[in-house]
Amino acid sequence: MVTPRPIRRRAQRSGPVPVPSDTAPSAPAAAAIRSQPALPPPASARHSYAQAASSLPPPISQDVRSNGEALVLLAKAYPSLPADKVLDLHWQATGSKPSPKRSKNTTGGPSHRSFITRVTGAEGFDLMSLGPVLSQHLSRQGARLCVESYRLAYGGLYFTTTAIPSSTDLQSFESLLHTRIPEGSQVECEVPSSRSFLRILAAPFLLSDGSALTPGRATRSLSSSAHSALIQLAAPPRVIRDS
């Protein structure tokens, strides 16, 4: 008869497991390790701007580009690059670099698909009464040019049309409206034109008598020019000293 051996169980300790004294650092040493600053990355992990530009991340879908996530991903991929360099990389990858703004030399004004009707010599005449006359006339004719709207603007009755009126159209408008205005008055229909400015450089600001150049003197100088017949000023010239 075989008698089984009793199973011996190891006693469990409730306290912390002791650590050998030769491997556990002392308290001052552990504090010194925690307060030590992070070491800089090795030289092999550093990237120059040229290397970063040549190793762009994989292409980003058009949907991601449209909502600006491409720029965020690029900034996360190269956190050491300054913001302007990240923008340059983004523009190179997406081809969306904004074009430089061009100065506008033309003042804002009405569209050429319109015309202005002015009546002279008729004090107190209601210009708005000419709007339905011309609009209904063009509708009955079935012409290519129709009136979309009309209002008082630019010193007369301003019509917006579906096309640019020709000189023949304007003459026919004047003939029709002339029968609806008081006797002795005149009606004129014209397409609005834009106004541009010409910058004259290297003009002397101080004249021979020591006085400064004024808009009035500039106007007189332009009027005495040999090309005065080609110069039509819509407003007094503006003098700006740049030196």
PASEVEX-524103 format. One record per residue (C-alpha): residue number from 1; x, y, z. Coordinates in steps of 0.1 Angstrom, whole numbers, plus 5000, padded with zeros to 4 digits. Example, Ala and Ser with C-alpha at 12.3 -4.5 7.8 and 13.67 -1.06 7.14 Angstrom:
! residues 2
     n     c1     c2     c3
     1   5123   4955   5078
     2   5137   4989   5071
This chain:
! residues 243
     n     c1     c2     c3
     1   5000   5000   5000
     2   5014   5034   4989
     3   5009   5064   5011
     4   5007   5097   4992
     5   5030   5125   5003
     6   5014   5156   5017
     7   5015   5188   4995
     8   5034   5216   5010
     9   5022   5251   5003
    10   5045   5281   5004
    11   5036   5309   5027
    12   5024   5341   5010
    13   5039   5374   5021
    14   5016   5404   5025
    15   5044   5430   5024
    16   5064   5443   4995
    17   5089   5421   4978
    18   5124   5430   4989
    19   5148   5442   4963
    20   5185   5433   4965
    21   5205   5461   4979
    22   5230   5461   4950
    23   5203   5468   4923
    24   5180   5494   4940
    25   5192   5530   4937
    26   5192   5552   4967
    27   5167   5580   4971
    28   5191   5609   4961
    29   5202   5590   4931
    30   5167   5583   4919
    31   5158   5620   4923
    32   5189   5629   4902
    33   5179   5605   4875
    34   5143   5619   4873
    35   5155   5656   4871
    36   5181   5649   4844
    37   5170   5667   4811
    38   5163   5647   4780
    39   5193   5642   4757
    40   5192   5658   4722
    41   5184   5634   4694
    42   5214   5618   4677
    43   5230   5634   4647
    44   5216   5606   4624
    45   5180   5615   4635
    46   5183   5652   4627
    47   5169   5665   4594
    48   5179   5695   4575
    49   5153   5716   4555
    50   5165   5700   4522
    51   5161   5665   4536
    52   5127   5673   4550
    53   5116   5687   4516
    54   5129   5656   4498
    55   5112   5632   4521
    56   5076   5644   4521
    57   5049   5622   4537
    58   5028   5600   4514
    59   5003   5618   4491
    60   4972   5631   4509
    61   4938   5627   4494
    62   4919   5656   4480
    63   4893   5654   4507
    64   4920   5658   4534
    65   4936   5687   4516
    66   4903   5706   4513
    67   4897   5708   4550
    68   4932   5718   4560
    69   4943   5685   4577
    70   4972   5682   4553
    71   4989   5712   4570
    72   4983   5697   4605
    73   4998   5663   4594
    74   5028   5680   4579
    75   5034   5700   4611
    76   5032   5668   4631
    77   5056   5650   4608
    78   5083   5677   4611
    79   5078   5694   4645
    80   5113   5709   4644
    81   5106   5730   4613
    82   5094   5766   4617
    83   5059   5776   4606
    84   5069   5793   4574
    85   5089   5763   4563
    86   5060   5740   4570
    87   5038   5763   4548
    88   5063   5762   4520
    89   5063   5724   4521
    90   5025   5724   4522
    91   5023   5747   4491
    92   5049   5725   4473
    93   5029   5693   4480
    94   4995   5706   4471
    95   5003   5733   4446
    96   4981   5757   4463
    97   5004   5786   4469
    98   4984   5819   4468
    99   4993   5843   4440
   100   5004   5877   4451
   101   4977   5903   4453
   102   4976   5928   4424
   103   4967   5963   4430
   104   4935   5975   4414
   105   4938   6007   4395
   106   4902   6009   4385
   107   4875   6022   4408
   108   4844   6001   4415
   109   4814   6009   4394
   110   4784   5996   4375
   111   4786   5967   4350
   112   4787   5973   4312
   113   4755   5952   4310
   114   4736   5983   4319
   115   4730   6019   4308
   116   4722   6052   4325
   117   4694   6075   4313
   118   4697   6112   4322
   119   4671   6139   4315
   120   4682   6176   4315
   121   4660   6207   4314
   122   4630   6191   4332
   123   4629   6202   4368
   124   4608   6179   4390
   125   4604   6152   4364
   126   4599   6117   4377
   127   4626   6096   4362
   128   4612   6064   4376
   129   4582   6067   4352
   130   4605   6059   4323
   131   4614   6025   4336
   132   4582   6007   4328
   133   4580   6024   4294
   134   4613   6010   4282
   135   4609   5977   4299
   136   4575   5969   4283
   137   4587   5982   4249
   138   4616   5957   4249
   139   4594   5929   4261
   140   4569   5934   4233
   141   4597   5936   4207
   142   4612   5903   4218
   143   4647   5918   4216
   144   4679   5901   4227
   145   4683   5929   4252
   146   4658   5930   4281
   147   4656   5951   4312
   148   4662   5932   4344
   149   4658   5961   4369
   150   4660   5998   4371
   151   4667   6023   4400
   152   4678   6058   4406
   153   4716   6059   4407
   154   4747   6076   4393
   155   4728   6109   4386
   156   4700   6093   4365
   157   4679   6062   4360
   158   4701   6031   4360
   159   4690   6001   4340
   160   4705   5966   4343
   161   4701   5946   4311
   162   4707   5910   4299
   163   4734   5922   4274
   164   4757   5951   4267
   165   4737   5978   4248
   166   4751   5989   4214
   167   4752   6024   4201
   168   4722   6016   4180
   169   4702   6004   4210
   170   4710   6036   4229
   171   4698   6058   4201
   172   4666   6038   4199
   173   4661   6042   4236
   174   4666   6080   4234
   175   4641   6082   4205
   176   4615   6063   4225
   177   4620   6082   4258
   178   4621   6116   4241
   179   4584   6112   4235
   180   4577   6107   4273
   181   4596   6137   4287
   182   4585   6174   4289
   183   4589   6195   4258
   184   4622   6213   4256
   185   4641   6188   4277
   186   4668   6164   4265
   187   4673   6127   4273
   188   4706   6109   4270
   189   4714   6072   4273
   190   4749   6060   4278
   191   4768   6029   4289
   192   4788   6036   4321
   193   4825   6037   4318
   194   4852   6030   4345
   195   4878   6055   4357
   196   4914   6045   4359
   197   4944   6065   4372
   198   4978   6071   4358
   199   5007   6075   4382
   200   5033   6100   4371
   201   5067   6093   4387
   202   5097   6115   4393
   203   5077   6147   4394
   204   5095   6174   4414
   205   5078   6180   4447
   206   5096   6212   4455
   207   5094   6238   4427
   208   5120   6264   4418
   209   5105   6290   4441
   210   5107   6266   4471
   211   5070   6260   4473
   212   5055   6225   4472
   213   5036   6209   4443
   214   4998   6212   4448
   215   4969   6196   4429
   216   4961   6229   4413
   217   4996   6234   4399
   218   4997   6198   4387
   219   4964   6204   4368
   220   4978   6235   4352
   221   5010   6216   4342
   222   4990   6189   4326
   223   4968   6214   4308
   224   4999   6231   4293
   225   5013   6198   4280
   226   5015   6190   4243
   227   4992   6160   4250
   228   4966   6180   4269
   229   4939   6170   4243
   230   4943   6134   4254
   231   4941   6141   4291
   232   4906   6141   4307
   233   4906   6144   4345
   234   4877   6129   4363
   235   4889   6144   4396
   236   4917   6166   4408
   237   4951   6149   4408
   238   4965   6136   4441
   239   5000   6146   4451
   240   5020   6120   4471
   241   5055   6127   4483
   242   5076   6095   4482
   243   5111   6109   4490
